[in-house]
């Protein structure tokens, strides 16, 4: 938002609108590489794996929790983030260091889904009108959330579904790990890992346009908050989690 000030020229009587920029936003809190790894290493279970994706792939917490089995591409080693902020899809990195853990999670998810099917459940939430268009899609394994909720709950239509892992469980685990490590950054949160992802890539001289695409920023000026010095680098992007 800009404040406008009208200036009247004495000679011509012409009025100019001068844009006066508001104060810049605060610089985001960022972990060092050592801090990011220390926090993750002091976590366990699904919260640890989810947090690894926040830092290793630059995901928002909501994006990580909404990942579905079909959104993971091991061949190209990337993730498809669907209906992200701005309702646009994008692709980002799948860190090689957690591929084994992701595959193990998919195997566990397959077993759980089969159990749900046997128990007469197995449905999940489908985006937009897909549930009406594809009647059985909600039970297909590819549409299931990678990180499932512990309990099956009824949706607005009364169907018993398994939603995704709860956000508060991850945020509490992150806060506990930060405290355990002894990092004195009071505002550090799950989103700090996304800020750290961008900052560490730029510090490693990756091109800002590449980082912009990985983050899904519409305007490169949003990405530029992370650094004032941008250097171009050749092809191939390596996740900071793998460095």
Secondary structure by P-SEA (a helix, b strand, c coil): cbbbbbbbbccccbbbbbbbbcccccccccccaaaaaaaaaacccaaaaaaaaaccccccaaaaaacccccccccccbbbbccccccccccccccccaaaaaaaaaaaaaaaaaaaaaaccbbbbbccccccccccccccccccccccccbbbbcccccbbbbcccaaaaaaaaaaaaaaacccccccccaaaaaaaaaaaaaacccaaaaaaaacccccccccccccbbbbbccbbbbcccc
